[in-house]
Structure formats: structure tokens, C-alpha cells
């Protein structure tokens, strides 16, 4: 998979994760808690990160309907990771509170590493590895265990944090955590962006290239306009959050290099919204009417809000399916 294809995959992955988590929270009818990553988790993410997705994993496990939806829209790559965890005997689906996925550059492409935080029964897990004669690969002071026949591996950083993924992704995460290579904590741009979103239960950050691919997808045919070429090269990053404490709220911010570019991007998106309203169903028109597009201080903002029932209905619309397909 080429680097642009990897970026596009992670964008779809992010949207699917947001969609799944949104439905879970609606079905749970609970106030979402903040999904903050601990320092051990942050340190295990390589510095050259393209995208981070963080979701409330525990809520997912408590709703069969949400799990069915997740199974329908989750990409095969993440299904492999989750299946490997569940079949390993680690009981991560019971013990994890927060689940994060980070896509980072590796050579000419990219890799994805998963990080789970919770209260893991590491003593029992290690005893199970010994019982099953599962041999670990040793990397410095770290033990990397294979997860069945799925080609996945796992390493416990401590009793509350584990990293998992393919062997090379886990090794890269451990190199970052052990300061062999730079890690996320040394990426000031991402760390600063994280401070603006990590109080939410569901959030995602994208770097410049990921933001460009995402915006091209959002704008559709409008991305062929000359104005888009000017806008694209001045995009810096993007962030998303979702909140369910009182209905559904979705907020997206795209950081531009200057106020004029942000205003231009806002105008392009408003035009796209008007075109989609003209051809959309009544349900989709209502959703677009509930969306506010604006710019402020060099940042393009998109805000959507609705009641739980309105959002639930929107999930069956072609507009929603075009996002998660």
C-alpha cells in the first residue's frame, strides 16, 4: 500500500471509529467520559504520526447493538487486531477502558499500532502464556508475545498499558517508548493539538497530509476547482471531537496557515453543502441545516448538532453511508 493510500485508509478508519462510537454512546444513553491518553501511551507512539484515534472502548462492549454496527463498518485491518486480542485470552474487551490507534510513517509507507489502557490482570495473562508455551521475543527489557495465528503481537508496558499490532509496529512503538527513536511527546504540534480535544470521549487528530486527503474527500467535485489548490497547500492539521452529554455534537477544526485561506475553505464547503442540500433527501437536508460552517482566526470550523433520535435516523441515509463505506 502506497503512502497516499495508507493516509486515505486511516482517514476512513477514523470516520468509522467515530461513527461506531457515536452510536454506542447513543444506545448507552450515558454521558461520555474524557478519553485522555496517559504518558506511557503517548510515549509509545512514534513522533512521525499521521493520525491518532481515541475512543471509549468500554462503552462499546456494553451494547450488543453497537457491537453489531461496529462489525459492519470496521475495516478488516482493525477486525484482525481486535479478533487477535479476543482470541488470545487477554480479556481486553473486559479490562480495557480506552483504546487508541495511531498511524505513523515507516519507511515509504505507514503502520498502525494499537494501544489499550485499563486494569489488566498481567499475572494471570503471563501465567496463561507460560501454560500455552507461548514464547516471547525480547527487545531490550520488553517481552513481545505473539497473538495466536493472526500475525499480531502484544507487549505490556505495565499493568495499565499495552501495545499491540503487527510485530514491526510493536517494535517501533517500543523504540519510541524507550527513547531509541523520537516519540509523540517530542511532536509539539500534535501535543498542542491534543490539548484541545482530549477532554472528549471520542477524538481524532490528523497531520497536514492526512488533512489534505480528508478535505479533498469532503469537498468532492469542488476539490477540482482552482481555489482548492490554493487552500490545500496551506492546510496544517485537523481535529475532530464528538460529545453526547446533551444530544449529539460533532466538531471539526481545520487549521490553516492564514485567515484568508480559512475563509476561502469555508466558502468552498458552504457551496458544497448547498449543492448537497439541493439533491439530498429531507433527512439529509435537515442534517445539513443543523451544520454550521465558518472560519475564525485562520481555522475552518464545522459544527453539527442534533437530538439523539435525529442522529439515529441519519445513520441509514446515503449521506452517512458515503462517510463510512
N, C-alpha and C positions, 0 to 999 in steps of 0.2 A: 504494500500500500504506500503510495507516494505521500509526501508531506502535506500537500493541499488536501488529498483525500482523507488523511488522518485528521486534519483540522475539521473537515466537514463532518466526519463521523462523530467527533467529540461534541460538536455543536448539536447534532441530533440526539446524542446521548444525554446532553444536558437538558434539552427540551423534554425528552421522555421522562427523565428523573423528576423534573418539576411537575409534569403532568400527573405522574403516579402519586407523588407526594401530596399534590393538591387534592386529589380525590380521596386519598387516605384520610387527610385531616377533615375533609367534609363529612365523610362517613363516620368518623370518630366523634364529630361534634365536640371537639376539645380545643382549648387554647394552646397553640403550639408553643413549645419552649425554645429557647435560643440554642442554636447548634454551633457552638464555638469549638474550634479545634484547640487541643492542648499543645504545649510547646514540643512535646515528643512527637506528636503527629506532624506538626509544621516542619520540624527538623528533618523528618523522613521524606519530605517532598523535595525533589531536586529543584535548584534555583531556576532552571530554564523551563519553567512550567508554562503551558499554553492555556490550560483550563483547570479549574477546581470546581467540583460539585459537592455540596454537603447537604445531607438530608437526615431527617429524624427517622432512623431505621426501626426503632421500637414500635412506633405508631403503625408502620406498615404491617408488622407481624400480627397485630391485634384485630385486623379487619380482613376476613376471607374475601369479601367483595373487592377490596383494594388489591389484594394479592392476585386475584384473577385478572384484574385490569393490568397490573404490573407484568404478569406473564404474557399478556397480549402485546404490549408496546415496548417491552425491554429488549434492547439489541442482543443478538446472540453472544457477543463478547462478554457482556455483563452476566448473562444467564450462565455461562460457563464458570465464571468466578463464583457466583452465588451457589450453583449446584455443587461445585467442589468444596465449598465451605460446609454446606449442609451434610454432605455425604462423608465428611472427614471425621465426624463425631465431635467436632469442636463446640456444637450447640451455640454458634454465633447468633442464630436467629432468636435465641432466648437471652443471651447475655449482652448483646451489643446495644448501645444507646444511640450512637452516632456512626454513620457510615459515610465515608468520603471517597471520591475518585479523583485522581489527579492525572492529567495527560501532560507529558513532558517530552521535550525533544531528546532524541537519542540517535546520534549519527545523522543519516539522511532522512530519518523518519521520526516516529514517536512511539512511546509506550504508555500504558496506563497502569498505575498502581492503585490498589485499594487499601484503605486504612480504616480499621474499626476501633472504636473506643467504647469501653464499658467495664464491667467487672467480670473478668474471665477466670475460670477455675483452672489456672495453669498447672497446678499439681496433678489434678485428675487427667488433664489433657496429656501431660508428659508421660504419665503412667500408661495411658492408652497407647501412646506412640511406642513405648517400650514393649508393651504386651503384644502389639502387632508387628514388632520388629521393624519399625519404621526408622530408617537411618537418616540422620541429619547431615547436611553439608555444612561445614564450618567455615565461616568467613570472619576472621579476627575472633571476637568474643561472641559472635552471633551464631545461632543454630537455625538453619533453614530446612524446614521439613516439607517433603512432597505431600501433595493433597491427592491421594488416590491416583487414578489413571488419566486425570484431566489435563495433566501437564502444568498444573498450578503448584505454587509453593506458599508457605506461610512462615513468618518469623515473629515471635513475641518480643517486643521491645521491653515490656514489663507486664505486670498483671493487668494493666488497664489499656494497653495499646498494642495492636498487632498490625502488621503489613502483610498483604497478600497480592498475588498476581503471578505472571509467568516468572521463571527463575531470574531472568536478566533484569526485569523490572524491580523485583525484590532486592537484588544485589545493588542496583542503582539507588534505591531508597536507603539501604543500609550505608552505602558510601556517603550519601548526603548526611544521614544522621550522625555518622562517625567523623564528620568533617574531612573526609578524604576528598570529597568534591563539595562545591558550594551548595547550600540548601535554600529553601524558601525564605528563611529568616534573613537572608542576605539580599533578597529581592525586595528592595524598598518600595518599588511601585506596587507590587502585589500586596505587600503587607499593609501599606497605606490604604489601598482599596478595600482590603478585608475588614478594616476597622469600621467601614461604612455599612457593612452588611451582616457581620457575624452575630448580631443580636437577633437575627431572624432564624426561624426553624429551617427554612429552605433558602439556600443562596448559591450563587454561582458567579465566578469571575472568569473573564476571557482576556487574553493578551491582545496585542494590536492585530496580528494576522487573523486570529480567530474572530475578532470583532468585524474585520473586513468581510470575511466569508459569511458571517451571520447576517450582516446588514444587506449584502447582496441578495441573500435568500429572502429576507423580509421585504425588500423593495421590488423583487420580481423584475418585470419588464422595465421598470423605472431605473434599474441599475444600468441599463444600456444608454441612458441619457448622458450627455457631456458633463452635466453638473455632478453626476455621481463620481466620475473620475477625479474631480477636484476634491470632493468630500472624502473619498476612500483613503487617499494618501495622507489625510490629516486626522484620521481616527487613531486614538491612542489605546483605549481599553473599553470594556463594557462590564456591567454588573447587573445581576437580577436578584430580586427577593420576592417571596410570597408570604402572605400573612393571612390567618384565618380566625383571628380573635373576634371579628365582627363582620361576617360575610367573607368575601374573597377580595384580596387586594394583590395586584401584581404590579411591580415597579421595575422599570428598566432604565438604566442611565448609560449613555454612551459618551465617553469623554473625548472631546475634540481638541484640536490644537488652538482654536480661537473661537470667538463668539460668532463671527460671520459664517464660518463653516457649520457650526451647530445650528444656526438659523436656517441655512440652506438645506441641511439634512432634515430639519423639522418641516420645511416646506415640501420637500420631496415625499416624506412619509404622509403628510396630510393629503397630498394628491393621491397617493396610493389608497389611502383609507376611503376617500370619496369615490374612487373607481370601484372598489370592492363593495361599498355600500350600494352602489347603483345596480350591481349584478347579484348581490347576496340575498339570502333568504331573510324573512322577517326576524328570525332569531339572530342571525349574524349581523343584521343591521342594528339590532338592539345592543349587541356586544360592542360594535364599533362606536355607537353613540355613547357607550359607557367608557370609552377610551379617550384619554386626553394626551395630545402630542404637543410638546412645547420645547423651548430651549432657554437656558439660563446660565450665564457665566461660562460659556464655552462647553456646556453639557446638553446633549439631546436627552429629553426625558419622555418616557411613555408610561402612563399610569392607567391601569384598568381596575375597576371595582364593580362588584355585583353582589346580589344575595346568593346564598348557598344554592337555592333551587334554580336560579337563572344559570349559574355556572354549571350545575349538573346537567341541565338541558343542552348547554353549549357543547358538551363532550361528544354528542352524537352528530354534530354538524360537520359538513365538509371542511369548514374553516379549521376546526380543531384537528381533524384527521390529516389535513395538509401539514400541520405542525409536527405531529408525532409519527407520520409514516416513515 
